[in-house]
Amino acid sequence: MQFQSDKEAVDSLVKVYGNLSAEIGKVIVGQEEIVKNVLISVFSKGHCLLVGVPGLAKTLLVNTIADVLGLSFNRIQFTPDLMPSDIIGSEILDETRSFKFIKGPIFANIILADEINRTPPKTQSALLEAMQEKAVTAAGKRHKLDEPFFVLATQNPIEQEGTYPLPEAQLDRFMFNLWLDYPSFKEELNIVRLTTTNTMVKVEERISKEDILFYQDLVRKLPVTDNVLEYAVGLVTKTRPNTEAAPKIVNEYLSWGAGPRASQYLIIGAKCNAAIKGKYSPDIEDVKAVANNVLRHRIVRNYKAEAEGYKVEDIIKELL
């Protein structure tokens, strides 16, 4: 893409974001905030963890976003018997008696890791290298993944038999943790009206792979003032119990705070949040806009917080 200035490029991103949201809205009723945050993580080169009860169109949302972005898409249904090789791929002996690597479903631009907490840690960890390095290693050989690469994992919050909670190290690889809620009465009426007839709504590709890569680089180029940087880092530092910056509520209710990756994602997310609104540099309000989604899965409550019914969101709200 050719623009005379970054300012012009940011203006074009506002239009692109509007077109993408409108196109996704043809299929996904409501959930505007979720769609916005998924698109922010795409343009920020981040990954998303979607948490919600069954039937809230998590899979349909990812399918629709992949179609609108014009990216290759694979869905992996995580089950207790899934093996790492089922995700990454494996080597087979071909007809010439030499080993040949057969690529697994991880080799796509958008990966839907459906019900990621249904599979044991050994298989969950098969995603770690892919998410961090944009590559996988099989039989000692490194295979690069095609960019843009984006993992969107879903998780069922309802306590059930046979689930394996994601370890903190893997949770930290997700830029956002998004909570899907039930639709409103009016939204549910529209959903039922749209989905109980033979009418099929088709969405069109609204952006190319090359343009996505261009806008990902553009977001990272946006300048940030020192006071915004200091606010983001200060906010993350406050989440760490038994440190100088920790307020009373953190020392009392948290056993673990967020690491430096949270500070990085707060700034990148704030940059993208500013850009889709047509701002050329993020401010503190942009940091606050993404803070919940960035910090929610990075701070660990202690027993006292759970006993007194203190939610992670309550603690983040106090810190903000």
VENQUITA-V472190 format. One record per residue. N is the residue number from 1. RES is the residue in one letter. PHI is phi as a letter, one per 40 degrees, with the letter a starting at -180 (none if undefined). PSI is psi in whole degrees, -180 to 180 (NA if undefined). Layout:
N/RES/PHI/PSI  N/RES/PHI/PSI
//
This chain:
1/M/none/140  2/Q/b/119  3/F/b/149  4/Q/c/-25  5/S/a/164  6/D/c/-31  7/K/c/-44  8/E/c/-39  9/A/c/-40  10/V/c/-42  11/D/d/-39  12/S/c/-32  13/L/c/-35  14/V/d/-44  15/K/c/-43  16/V/c/-45  17/Y/c/-42  18/G/c/-43  19/N/c/-43  20/L/c/-46  21/S/c/-43  22/A/c/-41  23/E/c/-44  24/I/c/-35  25/G/c/-17  26/K/c/-29  27/V/b/-43  28/I/c/114  29/V/c/128  30/G/g/-152  31/Q/f/31  32/E/d/-39  33/E/c/-39  34/I/c/-46  35/V/d/-45  36/K/d/-46  37/N/c/-33  38/V/c/-43  39/L/c/-37  40/I/c/-44  41/S/c/-32  42/V/c/-48  43/F/c/-10  44/S/b/5  45/K/g/35  46/G/b/175  47/H/b/157  48/C/b/142  49/L/b/119  50/L/b/122  51/V/b/126  52/G/a/157  53/V/c/161  54/P/d/149  55/G/g/12  56/L/c/18  57/A/g/34  58/K/c/-46  59/T/c/-43  60/L/c/-38  61/L/d/-48  62/V/c/-43  63/N/d/-47  64/T/c/-43  65/I/c/-41  66/A/c/-42  67/D/c/-44  68/V/c/-34  69/L/c/-9  70/G/g/35  71/L/b/154  72/S/c/145  73/F/b/135  74/N/b/141  75/R/b/130  76/I/b/117  77/Q/c/111  78/F/c/124  79/T/b/163  80/P/c/-24  81/D/b/8  82/L/c/136  83/M/b/156  84/P/d/-39  85/S/c/-23  86/D/c/-20  87/I/c/-50  88/I/c/-40  89/G/h/175  90/S/a/165  91/E/c/137  92/I/b/159  93/L/c/117  94/D/c/-174  95/E/c/-19  96/T/c/11  97/R/g/29  98/S/b/155  99/F/c/138  100/K/b/132  101/F/c/123  102/I/b/117  103/K/c/140  104/G/c/-178  105/P/c/-11  106/I/c/-19  107/F/c/73  108/A/a/168  109/N/c/-42  110/I/b/126  111/I/b/124  112/L/c/108  113/A/c/90  114/D/c/127  115/E/f/58  116/I/c/-25  117/N/c/7  118/R/c/-8  119/T/b/150  120/P/c/161  121/P/d/-35  122/K/d/-42  123/T/c/-37  124/Q/d/-40  125/S/c/-14  126/A/c/-23  127/L/c/-20  128/L/d/-52  129/E/c/-41  130/A/c/-43  131/M/c/-37  132/Q/c/-45  133/E/b/-8  134/K/f/38  135/A/a/161  136/V/b/152  137/T/b/127  138/A/b/128  139/A/f/40  140/G/g/-1  141/K/b/139  142/R/c/130  143/H/b/121  144/K/c/142  145/L/c/150  146/D/c/135  147/E/b/151  148/P/c/148  149/F/b/130  150/F/a/123  151/V/b/126  152/L/b/110  153/A/b/143  154/T/b/151  155/Q/a/138  156/N/c/121  157/P/c/-13  158/I/c/128  159/E/c/122  160/Q/a/162  161/E/c/148  162/G/g/33  163/T/b/150  164/Y/b/100  165/P/d/143  166/L/c/134  167/P/c/154  168/E/d/-37  169/A/c/-35  170/Q/c/-38  171/L/d/-37  172/D/c/-22  173/R/c/-18  174/F/c/129  175/M/c/-50  176/F/b/147  177/N/b/109  178/L/b/130  179/W/c/120  180/L/c/134  181/D/b/169  182/Y/c/148  183/P/c/160  184/S/c/168  185/F/d/-45  186/K/c/-43  187/E/c/-41  188/E/c/-36  189/L/d/-46  190/N/c/-40  191/I/c/-48  192/V/c/-41  193/R/c/-41  194/L/c/-32  195/T/b/5  196/T/b/25  197/T/b/-180  198/N/c/-3  199/T/c/126  200/M/b/123  201/V/c/125  202/K/b/137  203/V/b/155  204/E/b/153  205/E/c/128  206/R/b/-4  207/I/a/149  208/S/c/163  209/K/d/-41  210/E/c/-39  211/D/c/-37  212/I/c/-46  213/L/c/-38  214/F/c/-47  215/Y/c/-30  216/Q/c/-42  217/D/c/-38  218/L/c/-45  219/V/d/-43  220/R/c/-22  221/K/c/-14  222/L/c/135  223/P/c/150  224/V/b/134  225/T/c/158  226/D/c/-37  227/N/c/-32  228/V/c/-42  229/L/d/-46  230/E/c/-37  231/Y/c/-46  232/A/c/-48  233/V/c/-39  234/G/c/-40  235/L/c/-44  236/V/c/-41  237/T/c/-35  238/K/c/-22  239/T/c/-6  240/R/c/111  241/P/c/153  242/N/g/34  243/T/b/169  244/E/d/-38  245/A/c/-14  246/A/c/124  247/P/c/174  248/K/d/-43  249/I/c/-35  250/V/c/-47  251/N/c/-32  252/E/c/-37  253/Y/b/-8  254/L/b/143  255/S/b/-17  256/W/a/141  257/G/b/-179  258/A/c/150  259/G/c/-177  260/P/d/-27  261/R/c/-31  262/A/c/-42  263/S/c/-42  264/Q/c/-46  265/Y/c/-31  266/L/c/-43  267/I/c/-45  268/I/c/-44  269/G/c/-40  270/A/c/-39  271/K/d/-47  272/C/c/-39  273/N/c/-39  274/A/c/-45  275/A/c/-42  276/I/c/-12  277/K/c/0  278/G/g/14  279/K/c/146  280/Y/c/-3  281/S/a/139  282/P/c/153  283/D/b/-175  284/I/c/-33  285/E/c/-34  286/D/c/-37  287/V/c/-45  288/K/c/-33  289/A/c/-31  290/V/b/-4  291/A/d/-45  292/N/d/-47  293/N/c/-29  294/V/c/-38  295/L/c/-23  296/R/d/-42  297/H/b/8  298/R/b/-6  299/I/b/140  300/V/b/122  301/R/c/152  302/N/c/-179  303/Y/c/-38  304/K/c/-42  305/A/c/-43  306/E/c/-42  307/A/c/-36  308/E/c/4  309/G/g/27  310/Y/c/116  311/K/c/159  312/V/d/-41  313/E/c/-35  314/D/c/-42  315/I/c/-42  316/I/c/-41  317/K/c/-42  318/E/c/-42  319/L/c/-32  320/L/c/NA
//
